[in-house]
Amino acid sequence: MLVMTRGVDEAFVVGDTIVRVVEINRDEVRLGVSSPCSKPRYREVTLRRDAQEQIELPLKEAAAAH
């Protein structure tokens, strides 16, 4: 994992996505993300939730069948 230090209004680029530090307050950092509209953007928590639902769905369906 690459760990970077950036201040407010500083940015870094990953592929064709620009991530900019917008604001820093105590224990919270606000980031702005600029990327082509054709690329979907997801928060990690959303991806994890969707993956968990994909695992649980067949289990629920199997339980309902019995």
mmCIF file as Biopython writes it, N, C-alpha, C and O atoms, coordinates in Angstrom:
data_model
#
loop_
_atom_site.group_PDB
_atom_site.id
_atom_site.type_symbol
_atom_site.label_atom_id
_atom_site.label_alt_id
_atom_site.label_comp_id
_atom_site.label_asym_id
_atom_site.label_entity_id
_atom_site.label_seq_id
_atom_site.pdbx_PDB_ins_code
_atom_site.Cartn_x
_atom_site.Cartn_y
_atom_site.Cartn_z
_atom_site.occupancy
_atom_site.B_iso_or_equiv
_atom_site.auth_seq_id
_atom_site.auth_asym_id
_atom_site.pdbx_PDB_model_num
ATOM 1   N N  . MET A ? 1  ? 0.843   -1.165  0.000   1.0 0.0 1  A 1 
ATOM 2   C CA . MET A ? 1  ? 0.000   0.000   0.000   1.0 0.0 1  A 1 
ATOM 3   C C  . MET A ? 1  ? 0.896   1.238   0.000   1.0 0.0 1  A 1 
ATOM 4   O O  . MET A ? 1  ? 1.854   1.335   0.767   1.0 0.0 1  A 1 
ATOM 5   N N  . LEU A ? 2  ? 0.567   2.158   -0.859  1.0 0.0 2  A 1 
ATOM 6   C CA . LEU A ? 2  ? 1.274   3.435   -0.917  1.0 0.0 2  A 1 
ATOM 7   C C  . LEU A ? 2  ? 0.599   4.404   0.049   1.0 0.0 2  A 1 
ATOM 8   O O  . LEU A ? 2  ? -0.610  4.616   -0.038  1.0 0.0 2  A 1 
ATOM 9   N N  . VAL A ? 3  ? 1.351   4.985   0.954   1.0 0.0 3  A 1 
ATOM 10  C CA . VAL A ? 3  ? 0.824   5.962   1.910   1.0 0.0 3  A 1 
ATOM 11  C C  . VAL A ? 3  ? 1.404   7.322   1.552   1.0 0.0 3  A 1 
ATOM 12  O O  . VAL A ? 3  ? 2.620   7.470   1.425   1.0 0.0 3  A 1 
ATOM 13  N N  . MET A ? 4  ? 0.529   8.320   1.388   1.0 0.0 4  A 1 
ATOM 14  C CA . MET A ? 4  ? 0.961   9.657   0.986   1.0 0.0 4  A 1 
ATOM 15  C C  . MET A ? 4  ? 0.563   10.681  2.031   1.0 0.0 4  A 1 
ATOM 16  O O  . MET A ? 4  ? -0.421  10.503  2.748   1.0 0.0 4  A 1 
ATOM 17  N N  . THR A ? 5  ? 1.327   11.742  2.109   1.0 0.0 5  A 1 
ATOM 18  C CA . THR A ? 5  ? 0.976   12.882  2.950   1.0 0.0 5  A 1 
ATOM 19  C C  . THR A ? 5  ? 0.668   14.049  2.026   1.0 0.0 5  A 1 
ATOM 20  O O  . THR A ? 5  ? 1.494   14.426  1.195   1.0 0.0 5  A 1 
ATOM 21  N N  . ARG A ? 6  ? -0.522  14.622  2.173   1.0 0.0 6  A 1 
ATOM 22  C CA . ARG A ? 6  ? -0.934  15.765  1.370   1.0 0.0 6  A 1 
ATOM 23  C C  . ARG A ? 6  ? -1.637  16.760  2.270   1.0 0.0 6  A 1 
ATOM 24  O O  . ARG A ? 6  ? -2.263  16.384  3.261   1.0 0.0 6  A 1 
ATOM 25  N N  . GLY A ? 7  ? -1.530  18.036  1.918   1.0 0.0 7  A 1 
ATOM 26  C CA . GLY A ? 7  ? -2.222  19.088  2.655   1.0 0.0 7  A 1 
ATOM 27  C C  . GLY A ? 7  ? -3.428  19.569  1.863   1.0 0.0 7  A 1 
ATOM 28  O O  . GLY A ? 7  ? -3.698  19.082  0.765   1.0 0.0 7  A 1 
ATOM 29  N N  . VAL A ? 8  ? -4.145  20.525  2.427   1.0 0.0 8  A 1 
ATOM 30  C CA . VAL A ? 8  ? -5.321  21.087  1.769   1.0 0.0 8  A 1 
ATOM 31  C C  . VAL A ? 8  ? -4.922  21.664  0.412   1.0 0.0 8  A 1 
ATOM 32  O O  . VAL A ? 8  ? -3.884  22.311  0.278   1.0 0.0 8  A 1 
ATOM 33  N N  . ASP A ? 9  ? -5.762  21.419  -0.585  1.0 0.0 9  A 1 
ATOM 34  C CA . ASP A ? 9  ? -5.571  21.843  -1.979  1.0 0.0 9  A 1 
ATOM 35  C C  . ASP A ? 9  ? -4.458  21.094  -2.697  1.0 0.0 9  A 1 
ATOM 36  O O  . ASP A ? 9  ? -4.121  21.443  -3.828  1.0 0.0 9  A 1 
ATOM 37  N N  . GLU A ? 10 ? -3.880  20.078  -2.074  1.0 0.0 10 A 1 
ATOM 38  C CA . GLU A ? 10 ? -2.911  19.226  -2.762  1.0 0.0 10 A 1 
ATOM 39  C C  . GLU A ? 10 ? -3.644  17.989  -3.265  1.0 0.0 10 A 1 
ATOM 40  O O  . GLU A ? 10 ? -4.660  17.584  -2.701  1.0 0.0 10 A 1 
ATOM 41  N N  . ALA A ? 11 ? -3.121  17.400  -4.325  1.0 0.0 11 A 1 
ATOM 42  C CA . ALA A ? 11 ? -3.802  16.275  -4.958  1.0 0.0 11 A 1 
ATOM 43  C C  . ALA A ? 11 ? -2.806  15.207  -5.372  1.0 0.0 11 A 1 
ATOM 44  O O  . ALA A ? 11 ? -1.594  15.423  -5.375  1.0 0.0 11 A 1 
ATOM 45  N N  . PHE A ? 12 ? -3.347  14.051  -5.720  1.0 0.0 12 A 1 
ATOM 46  C CA . PHE A ? 12 ? -2.563  12.997  -6.342  1.0 0.0 12 A 1 
ATOM 47  C C  . PHE A ? 12 ? -3.418  12.358  -7.422  1.0 0.0 12 A 1 
ATOM 48  O O  . PHE A ? 12 ? -4.646  12.442  -7.396  1.0 0.0 12 A 1 
ATOM 49  N N  . VAL A ? 13 ? -2.752  11.721  -8.366  1.0 0.0 13 A 1 
ATOM 50  C CA . VAL A ? 13 ? -3.430  11.148  -9.526  1.0 0.0 13 A 1 
ATOM 51  C C  . VAL A ? 13 ? -3.254  9.644   -9.519  1.0 0.0 13 A 1 
ATOM 52  O O  . VAL A ? 13 ? -2.150  9.136   -9.324  1.0 0.0 13 A 1 
ATOM 53  N N  . VAL A ? 14 ? -4.354  8.935   -9.735  1.0 0.0 14 A 1 
ATOM 54  C CA . VAL A ? 14 ? -4.342  7.478   -9.870  1.0 0.0 14 A 1 
ATOM 55  C C  . VAL A ? 14 ? -5.003  7.183   -11.211 1.0 0.0 14 A 1 
ATOM 56  O O  . VAL A ? 14 ? -6.212  7.353   -11.364 1.0 0.0 14 A 1 
ATOM 57  N N  . GLY A ? 15 ? -4.206  6.742   -12.181 1.0 0.0 15 A 1 
ATOM 58  C CA . GLY A ? 15 ? -4.756  6.538   -13.524 1.0 0.0 15 A 1 
ATOM 59  C C  . GLY A ? 15 ? -5.231  7.870   -14.071 1.0 0.0 15 A 1 
ATOM 60  O O  . GLY A ? 15 ? -4.450  8.816   -14.179 1.0 0.0 15 A 1 
ATOM 61  N N  . ASP A ? 16 ? -6.526  7.950   -14.421 1.0 0.0 16 A 1 
ATOM 62  C CA . ASP A ? 16 ? -7.084  9.214   -14.894 1.0 0.0 16 A 1 
ATOM 63  C C  . ASP A ? 16 ? -8.021  9.839   -13.854 1.0 0.0 16 A 1 
ATOM 64  O O  . ASP A ? 16 ? -8.905  10.625  -14.195 1.0 0.0 16 A 1 
ATOM 65  N N  . THR A ? 17 ? -7.817  9.481   -12.594 1.0 0.0 17 A 1 
ATOM 66  C CA . THR A ? 17 ? -8.606  10.023  -11.486 1.0 0.0 17 A 1 
ATOM 67  C C  . THR A ? 17 ? -7.732  10.941  -10.631 1.0 0.0 17 A 1 
ATOM 68  O O  . THR A ? 17 ? -6.617  10.580  -10.255 1.0 0.0 17 A 1 
ATOM 69  N N  . ILE A ? 18 ? -8.252  12.127  -10.332 1.0 0.0 18 A 1 
ATOM 70  C CA . ILE A ? 18 ? -7.551  13.088  -9.481  1.0 0.0 18 A 1 
ATOM 71  C C  . ILE A ? 18 ? -8.242  13.114  -8.125  1.0 0.0 18 A 1 
ATOM 72  O O  . ILE A ? 18 ? -9.455  13.307  -8.039  1.0 0.0 18 A 1 
ATOM 73  N N  . VAL A ? 19 ? -7.461  12.919  -7.069  1.0 0.0 19 A 1 
ATOM 74  C CA . VAL A ? 19 ? -7.980  12.968  -5.700  1.0 0.0 19 A 1 
ATOM 75  C C  . VAL A ? 19 ? -7.341  14.168  -5.012  1.0 0.0 19 A 1 
ATOM 76  O O  . VAL A ? 19 ? -6.119  14.245  -4.882  1.0 0.0 19 A 1 
ATOM 77  N N  . ARG A ? 20 ? -8.191  15.116  -4.569  1.0 0.0 20 A 1 
ATOM 78  C CA . ARG A ? 20 ? -7.710  16.359  -3.969  1.0 0.0 20 A 1 
ATOM 79  C C  . ARG A ? 20 ? -8.183  16.458  -2.522  1.0 0.0 20 A 1 
ATOM 80  O O  . ARG A ? 20 ? -9.331  16.138  -2.211  1.0 0.0 20 A 1 
ATOM 81  N N  . VAL A ? 21 ? -7.286  16.904  -1.639  1.0 0.0 21 A 1 
ATOM 82  C CA . VAL A ? 21 ? -7.649  17.154  -0.242  1.0 0.0 21 A 1 
ATOM 83  C C  . VAL A ? 21 ? -8.380  18.494  -0.208  1.0 0.0 21 A 1 
ATOM 84  O O  . VAL A ? 21 ? -7.804  19.528  -0.545  1.0 0.0 21 A 1 
ATOM 85  N N  . VAL A ? 22 ? -9.642  18.474  0.197   1.0 0.0 22 A 1 
ATOM 86  C CA . VAL A ? 22 ? -10.476 19.672  0.215   1.0 0.0 22 A 1 
ATOM 87  C C  . VAL A ? 22 ? -10.435 20.354  1.578   1.0 0.0 22 A 1 
ATOM 88  O O  . VAL A ? 22 ? -10.369 21.580  1.669   1.0 0.0 22 A 1 
ATOM 89  N N  . GLU A ? 23 ? -10.474 19.541  2.641   1.0 0.0 23 A 1 
ATOM 90  C CA . GLU A ? 23 ? -10.547 20.109  3.988   1.0 0.0 23 A 1 
ATOM 91  C C  . GLU A ? 23 ? -10.021 19.102  5.002   1.0 0.0 23 A 1 
ATOM 92  O O  . GLU A ? 23 ? -10.201 17.896  4.837   1.0 0.0 23 A 1 
ATOM 93  N N  . ILE A ? 24 ? -9.377  19.593  6.039   1.0 0.0 24 A 1 
ATOM 94  C CA . ILE A ? 24 ? -8.912  18.744  7.138   1.0 0.0 24 A 1 
ATOM 95  C C  . ILE A ? 24 ? -9.426  19.350  8.439   1.0 0.0 24 A 1 
ATOM 96  O O  . ILE A ? 24 ? -9.149  20.511  8.740   1.0 0.0 24 A 1 
ATOM 97  N N  . ASN A ? 25 ? -10.173 18.565  9.206   1.0 0.0 25 A 1 
ATOM 98  C CA . ASN A ? 25 ? -10.691 18.986  10.515  1.0 0.0 25 A 1 
ATOM 99  C C  . ASN A ? 25 ? -10.438 17.884  11.520  1.0 0.0 25 A 1 
ATOM 100 O O  . ASN A ? 25 ? -11.035 16.812  11.420  1.0 0.0 25 A 1 
ATOM 101 N N  . ARG A ? 26 ? -9.583  18.117  12.471  1.0 0.0 26 A 1 
ATOM 102 C CA . ARG A ? 26 ? -9.271  17.172  13.542  1.0 0.0 26 A 1 
ATOM 103 C C  . ARG A ? 26 ? -9.160  15.741  13.039  1.0 0.0 26 A 1 
ATOM 104 O O  . ARG A ? 26 ? -8.112  15.355  12.522  1.0 0.0 26 A 1 
ATOM 105 N N  . ASP A ? 27 ? -10.223 14.939  13.180  1.0 0.0 27 A 1 
ATOM 106 C CA . ASP A ? 27 ? -10.156 13.520  12.803  1.0 0.0 27 A 1 
ATOM 107 C C  . ASP A ? 27 ? -10.910 13.231  11.508  1.0 0.0 27 A 1 
ATOM 108 O O  . ASP A ? 27 ? -11.297 12.089  11.264  1.0 0.0 27 A 1 
ATOM 109 N N  . GLU A ? 28 ? -11.122 14.244  10.681  1.0 0.0 28 A 1 
ATOM 110 C CA . GLU A ? 28 ? -11.880 14.060  9.444   1.0 0.0 28 A 1 
ATOM 111 C C  . GLU A ? 28 ? -11.156 14.735  8.281   1.0 0.0 28 A 1 
ATOM 112 O O  . GLU A ? 28 ? -10.669 15.858  8.405   1.0 0.0 28 A 1 
ATOM 113 N N  . VAL A ? 29 ? -11.094 14.039  7.163   1.0 0.0 29 A 1 
ATOM 114 C CA . VAL A ? 29 ? -10.483 14.583  5.953   1.0 0.0 29 A 1 
ATOM 115 C C  . VAL A ? 29 ? -11.520 14.516  4.843   1.0 0.0 29 A 1 
ATOM 116 O O  . VAL A ? 29 ? -12.102 13.459  4.604   1.0 0.0 29 A 1 
ATOM 117 N N  . ARG A ? 30 ? -11.756 15.625  4.166   1.0 0.0 30 A 1 
ATOM 118 C CA . ARG A ? 30 ? -12.684 15.651  3.033   1.0 0.0 30 A 1 
ATOM 119 C C  . ARG A ? 30 ? -11.865 15.608  1.752   1.0 0.0 30 A 1 
ATOM 120 O O  . ARG A ? 30 ? -10.918 16.375  1.575   1.0 0.0 30 A 1 
ATOM 121 N N  . LEU A ? 31 ? -12.243 14.703  0.865   1.0 0.0 31 A 1 
ATOM 122 C CA . LEU A ? 31 ? -11.550 14.527  -0.404  1.0 0.0 31 A 1 
ATOM 123 C C  . LEU A ? 31 ? -12.493 14.838  -1.552  1.0 0.0 31 A 1 
ATOM 124 O O  . LEU A ? 31 ? -13.691 14.566  -1.477  1.0 0.0 31 A 1 
ATOM 125 N N  . GLY A ? 32 ? -11.948 15.406  -2.607  1.0 0.0 32 A 1 
ATOM 126 C CA . GLY A ? 32 ? -12.690 15.589  -3.847  1.0 0.0 32 A 1 
ATOM 127 C C  . GLY A ? 32 ? -12.109 14.636  -4.878  1.0 0.0 32 A 1 
ATOM 128 O O  . GLY A ? 32 ? -10.891 14.514  -5.003  1.0 0.0 32 A 1 
ATOM 129 N N  . VAL A ? 33 ? -12.986 13.959  -5.617  1.0 0.0 33 A 1 
ATOM 130 C CA . VAL A ? 33 ? -12.546 12.980  -6.606  1.0 0.0 33 A 1 
ATOM 131 C C  . VAL A ? 33 ? -13.050 13.411  -7.975  1.0 0.0 33 A 1 
ATOM 132 O O  . VAL A ? 33 ? -14.251 13.588  -8.176  1.0 0.0 33 A 1 
ATOM 133 N N  . SER A ? 34 ? -12.129 13.579  -8.913  1.0 0.0 34 A 1 
ATOM 134 C CA . SER A ? 34 ? -12.474 13.929  -10.290 1.0 0.0 34 A 1 
ATOM 135 C C  . SER A ? 34 ? -12.053 12.785  -11.192 1.0 0.0 34 A 1 
ATOM 136 O O  . SER A ? 34 ? -10.885 12.399  -11.233 1.0 0.0 34 A 1 
ATOM 137 N N  . SER A ? 35 ? -13.029 12.249  -11.914 1.0 0.0 35 A 1 
ATOM 138 C CA . SER A ? 35 ? -12.727 11.172  -12.859 1.0 0.0 35 A 1 
ATOM 139 C C  . SER A ? 35 ? -13.727 11.249  -14.000 1.0 0.0 35 A 1 
ATOM 140 O O  . SER A ? 35 ? -14.769 11.891  -13.865 1.0 0.0 35 A 1 
ATOM 141 N N  . PRO A ? 36 ? -13.428 10.606  -15.117 1.0 0.0 36 A 1 
ATOM 142 C CA . PRO A ? 36 ? -14.351 10.628  -16.245 1.0 0.0 36 A 1 
ATOM 143 C C  . PRO A ? 36 ? -15.721 10.083  -15.837 1.0 0.0 36 A 1 
ATOM 144 O O  . PRO A ? 36 ? -15.820 9.140   -15.051 1.0 0.0 36 A 1 
ATOM 145 N N  . CYS A ? 37 ? -16.763 10.686  -16.378 1.0 0.0 37 A 1 
ATOM 146 C CA . CYS A ? 37 ? -18.131 10.245  -16.058 1.0 0.0 37 A 1 
ATOM 147 C C  . CYS A ? 37 ? -18.369 8.788   -16.439 1.0 0.0 37 A 1 
ATOM 148 O O  . CYS A ? 37 ? -19.239 8.133   -15.865 1.0 0.0 37 A 1 
ATOM 149 N N  . SER A ? 38 ? -17.616 8.283   -17.386 1.0 0.0 38 A 1 
ATOM 150 C CA . SER A ? 38 ? -17.806 6.901   -17.831 1.0 0.0 38 A 1 
ATOM 151 C C  . SER A ? 38 ? -17.298 5.887   -16.813 1.0 0.0 38 A 1 
ATOM 152 O O  . SER A ? 38 ? -17.594 4.697   -16.921 1.0 0.0 38 A 1 
ATOM 153 N N  . LYS A ? 39 ? -16.538 6.349   -15.826 1.0 0.0 39 A 1 
ATOM 154 C CA . LYS A ? 39 ? -16.009 5.440   -14.804 1.0 0.0 39 A 1 
ATOM 155 C C  . LYS A ? 39 ? -16.895 5.488   -13.569 1.0 0.0 39 A 1 
ATOM 156 O O  . LYS A ? 39 ? -17.133 6.562   -13.017 1.0 0.0 39 A 1 
ATOM 157 N N  . PRO A ? 40 ? -17.385 4.331   -13.130 1.0 0.0 40 A 1 
ATOM 158 C CA . PRO A ? 40 ? -18.201 4.331   -11.904 1.0 0.0 40 A 1 
ATOM 159 C C  . PRO A ? 40 ? -17.345 4.632   -10.682 1.0 0.0 40 A 1 
ATOM 160 O O  . PRO A ? 40 ? -16.157 4.312   -10.652 1.0 0.0 40 A 1 
ATOM 161 N N  . ARG A ? 41 ? -17.958 5.251   -9.670  1.0 0.0 41 A 1 
ATOM 162 C CA . ARG A ? 41 ? -17.267 5.576   -8.412  1.0 0.0 41 A 1 
ATOM 163 C C  . ARG A ? 41 ? -18.040 4.941   -7.274  1.0 0.0 41 A 1 
ATOM 164 O O  . ARG A ? 41 ? -19.252 5.126   -7.162  1.0 0.0 41 A 1 
ATOM 165 N N  . TYR A ? 42 ? -17.355 4.203   -6.439  1.0 0.0 42 A 1 
ATOM 166 C CA . TYR A ? 42 ? -17.993 3.531   -5.312  1.0 0.0 42 A 1 
ATOM 167 C C  . TYR A ? 42 ? -17.207 3.792   -4.044  1.0 0.0 42 A 1 
ATOM 168 O O  . TYR A ? 42 ? -15.982 3.909   -4.072  1.0 0.0 42 A 1 
ATOM 169 N N  . ARG A ? 43 ? -17.921 3.883   -2.928  1.0 0.0 43 A 1 
ATOM 170 C CA . ARG A ? 43 ? -17.255 3.904   -1.630  1.0 0.0 43 A 1 
ATOM 171 C C  . ARG A ? 43 ? -17.001 2.456   -1.236  1.0 0.0 43 A 1 
ATOM 172 O O  . ARG A ? 43 ? -17.786 1.571   -1.578  1.0 0.0 43 A 1 
ATOM 173 N N  . GLU A ? 44 ? -15.925 2.214   -0.529  1.0 0.0 44 A 1 
ATOM 174 C CA . GLU A ? 44 ? -15.571 0.851   -0.129  1.0 0.0 44 A 1 
ATOM 175 C C  . GLU A ? 44 ? -16.693 0.195   0.665   1.0 0.0 44 A 1 
ATOM 176 O O  . GLU A ? 44 ? -16.967 -0.991  0.479   1.0 0.0 44 A 1 
ATOM 177 N N  . VAL A ? 45 ? -17.338 0.938   1.537   1.0 0.0 45 A 1 
ATOM 178 C CA . VAL A ? 45 ? -18.411 0.368   2.350   1.0 0.0 45 A 1 
ATOM 179 C C  . VAL A ? 45 ? -19.548 -0.141  1.466   1.0 0.0 45 A 1 
ATOM 180 O O  . VAL A ? 45 ? -20.171 -1.153  1.785   1.0 0.0 45 A 1 
ATOM 181 N N  . THR A ? 46 ? -19.823 0.545   0.365   1.0 0.0 46 A 1 
ATOM 182 C CA . THR A ? 46 ? -20.868 0.104   -0.564  1.0 0.0 46 A 1 
ATOM 183 C C  . THR A ? 46 ? -20.465 -1.191  -1.250  1.0 0.0 46 A 1 
ATOM 184 O O  . THR A ? 46 ? -21.288 -2.096  -1.390  1.0 0.0 46 A 1 
ATOM 185 N N  . LEU A ? 47 ? -19.227 -1.293  -1.675  1.0 0.0 47 A 1 
ATOM 186 C CA . LEU A ? 47 ? -18.757 -2.515  -2.327  1.0 0.0 47 A 1 
ATOM 187 C C  . LEU A ? 47 ? -18.797 -3.699  -1.373  1.0 0.0 47 A 1 
ATOM 188 O O  . LEU A ? 47 ? -19.199 -4.796  -1.761  1.0 0.0 47 A 1 
ATOM 189 N N  . ARG A ? 48 ? -18.384 -3.485  -0.128  1.0 0.0 48 A 1 
ATOM 190 C CA . ARG A ? 48 ? -18.402 -4.564  0.867   1.0 0.0 48 A 1 
ATOM 191 C C  . ARG A ? 48 ? -19.830 -5.019  1.158   1.0 0.0 48 A 1 
ATOM 192 O O  . ARG A ? 48 ? -20.099 -6.215  1.265   1.0 0.0 48 A 1 
ATOM 193 N N  . ARG A ? 49 ? -20.751 -4.048  1.285   1.0 0.0 49 A 1 
ATOM 194 C CA . ARG A ? 49 ? -22.150 -4.384  1.559   1.0 0.0 49 A 1 
ATOM 195 C C  . ARG A ? 49 ? -22.734 -5.203  0.403   1.0 0.0 49 A 1 
ATOM 196 O O  . ARG A ? 49 ? -23.391 -6.219  0.629   1.0 0.0 49 A 1 
ATOM 197 N N  . ASP A ? 50 ? -22.495 -4.762  -0.822  1.0 0.0 50 A 1 
ATOM 198 C CA . ASP A ? 50 ? -23.009 -5.482  -1.984  1.0 0.0 50 A 1 
ATOM 199 C C  . ASP A ? 50 ? -22.431 -6.889  -2.064  1.0 0.0 50 A 1 
ATOM 200 O O  . ASP A ? 50 ? -23.149 -7.832  -2.395  1.0 0.0 50 A 1 
ATOM 201 N N  . ALA A ? 51 ? -21.149 -7.042  -1.765  1.0 0.0 51 A 1 
ATOM 202 C CA . ALA A ? 51 ? -20.523 -8.369  -1.787  1.0 0.0 51 A 1 
ATOM 203 C C  . ALA A ? 51 ? -21.142 -9.261  -0.722  1.0 0.0 51 A 1 
ATOM 204 O O  . ALA A ? 51 ? -21.385 -10.442 -0.973  1.0 0.0 51 A 1 
ATOM 205 N N  . GLN A ? 52 ? -21.400 -8.718  0.460   1.0 0.0 52 A 1 
ATOM 206 C CA . GLN A ? 52 ? -22.007 -9.498  1.540   1.0 0.0 52 A 1 
ATOM 207 C C  . GLN A ? 52 ? -23.420 -9.919  1.160   1.0 0.0 52 A 1 
ATOM 208 O O  . GLN A ? 52 ? -23.824 -11.047 1.443   1.0 0.0 52 A 1 
ATOM 209 N N  . GLU A ? 53 ? -24.177 -9.028  0.522   1.0 0.0 53 A 1 
ATOM 210 C CA . GLU A ? 53 ? -25.531 -9.365  0.086   1.0 0.0 53 A 1 
ATOM 211 C C  . GLU A ? 53 ? -25.503 -10.488 -0.943  1.0 0.0 53 A 1 
ATOM 212 O O  . GLU A ? 53 ? -26.387 -11.345 -0.944  1.0 0.0 53 A 1 
ATOM 213 N N  . GLN A ? 54 ? -24.503 -10.494 -1.818  1.0 0.0 54 A 1 
ATOM 214 C CA . GLN A ? 54 ? -24.391 -11.553 -2.819  1.0 0.0 54 A 1 
ATOM 215 C C  . GLN A ? 54 ? -24.116 -12.900 -2.166  1.0 0.0 54 A 1 
ATOM 216 O O  . GLN A ? 54 ? -24.538 -13.937 -2.678  1.0 0.0 54 A 1 
ATOM 217 N N  . ILE A ? 55 ? -23.419 -12.890 -1.049  1.0 0.0 55 A 1 
ATOM 218 C CA . ILE A ? 55 ? -23.143 -14.129 -0.313  1.0 0.0 55 A 1 
ATOM 219 C C  . ILE A ? 55 ? -24.389 -14.589 0.426   1.0 0.0 55 A 1 
ATOM 220 O O  . ILE A ? 55 ? -24.700 -15.780 0.437   1.0 0.0 55 A 1 
ATOM 221 N N  . GLU A ? 56 ? -25.109 -13.647 1.048   1.0 0.0 56 A 1 
ATOM 222 C CA . GLU A ? 56 ? -26.255 -13.991 1.884   1.0 0.0 56 A 1 
ATOM 223 C C  . GLU A ? 56 ? -27.485 -14.379 1.081   1.0 0.0 56 A 1 
ATOM 224 O O  . GLU A ? 56 ? -28.277 -15.199 1.546   1.0 0.0 56 A 1 
ATOM 225 N N  . LEU A ? 57 ? -27.672 -13.823 -0.104  1.0 0.0 57 A 1 
ATOM 226 C CA . LEU A ? 57 ? -28.875 -14.081 -0.894  1.0 0.0 57 A 1 
ATOM 227 C C  . LEU A ? 57 ? -29.099 -15.562 -1.168  1.0 0.0 57 A 1 
ATOM 228 O O  . LEU A ? 57 ? -30.201 -16.046 -0.909  1.0 0.0 57 A 1 
ATOM 229 N N  . PRO A ? 58 ? -28.116 -16.317 -1.680  1.0 0.0 58 A 1 
ATOM 230 C CA . PRO A ? 58 ? -28.348 -17.748 -1.907  1.0 0.0 58 A 1 
ATOM 231 C C  . PRO A ? 58 ? -28.668 -18.497 -0.609  1.0 0.0 58 A 1 
ATOM 232 O O  . PRO A ? 58 ? -29.450 -19.448 -0.625  1.0 0.0 58 A 1 
ATOM 233 N N  . LEU A ? 59 ? -28.080 -18.084 0.503   1.0 0.0 59 A 1 
ATOM 234 C CA . LEU A ? 59 ? -28.356 -18.736 1.782   1.0 0.0 59 A 1 
ATOM 235 C C  . LEU A ? 59 ? -29.802 -18.511 2.197   1.0 0.0 59 A 1 
ATOM 236 O O  . LEU A ? 59 ? -30.458 -19.434 2.681   1.0 0.0 59 A 1 
ATOM 237 N N  . LYS A ? 60 ? -30.305 -17.296 2.015   1.0 0.0 60 A 1 
ATOM 238 C CA . LYS A ? 60 ? -31.696 -16.987 2.352   1.0 0.0 60 A 1 
ATOM 239 C C  . LYS A ? 60 ? -32.651 -17.750 1.445   1.0 0.0 60 A 1 
ATOM 240 O O  . LYS A ? 60 ? -33.671 -18.264 1.904   1.0 0.0 60 A 1 
ATOM 241 N N  . GLU A ? 61 ? -32.322 -17.824 0.154   1.0 0.0 61 A 1 
ATOM 242 C CA . GLU A ? 61 ? -33.176 -18.542 -0.790  1.0 0.0 61 A 1 
ATOM 243 C C  . GLU A ? 61 ? -33.209 -20.026 -0.460  1.0 0.0 61 A 1 
ATOM 244 O O  . GLU A ? 61 ? -34.266 -20.653 -0.539  1.0 0.0 61 A 1 
ATOM 245 N N  . ALA A ? 62 ? -32.070 -20.595 -0.093  1.0 0.0 62 A 1 
ATOM 246 C CA . ALA A ? 62 ? -32.014 -22.016 0.264   1.0 0.0 62 A 1 
ATOM 247 C C  . ALA A ? 62 ? -32.818 -22.277 1.531   1.0 0.0 62 A 1 
ATOM 248 O O  . ALA A ? 62 ? -33.509 -23.292 1.624   1.0 0.0 62 A 1 
ATOM 249 N N  . ALA A ? 63 ? -32.738 -21.383 2.499   1.0 0.0 63 A 1 
ATOM 250 C CA . ALA A ? 63 ? -33.489 -21.549 3.747   1.0 0.0 63 A 1 
ATOM 251 C C  . ALA A ? 63 ? -34.984 -21.446 3.488   1.0 0.0 63 A 1 
ATOM 252 O O  . ALA A ? 63 ? -35.769 -22.158 4.114   1.0 0.0 63 A 1 
ATOM 253 N N  . ALA A ? 64 ? -35.386 -20.576 2.582   1.0 0.0 64 A 1 
ATOM 254 C CA . ALA A ? 64 ? -36.804 -20.411 2.266   1.0 0.0 64 A 1 
ATOM 255 C C  . ALA A ? 64 ? -37.354 -21.616 1.517   1.0 0.0 64 A 1 
ATOM 256 O O  . ALA A ? 64 ? -38.544 -21.914 1.615   1.0 0.0 64 A 1 
ATOM 257 N N  . ALA A ? 65 ? -36.510 -22.307 0.775   1.0 0.0 65 A 1 
ATOM 258 C CA . ALA A ? 65 ? -36.944 -23.474 -0.003  1.0 0.0 65 A 1 
ATOM 259 C C  . ALA A ? 65 ? -37.231 -24.673 0.884   1.0 0.0 65 A 1 
ATOM 260 O O  . ALA A ? 65 ? -37.959 -25.577 0.475   1.0 0.0 65 A 1 
ATOM 261 N N  . HIS A ? 66 ? -36.677 -24.702 2.084   1.0 0.0 66 A 1 
ATOM 262 C CA . HIS A ? 66 ? -36.860 -25.861 2.974   1.0 0.0 66 A 1 
ATOM 263 C C  . HIS A ? 66 ? -37.898 -25.601 3.967   1.0 0.0 66 A 1 
ATOM 264 O O  . HIS A ? 66 ? -38.187 -26.463 4.798   1.0 0.0 66 A 1 
#
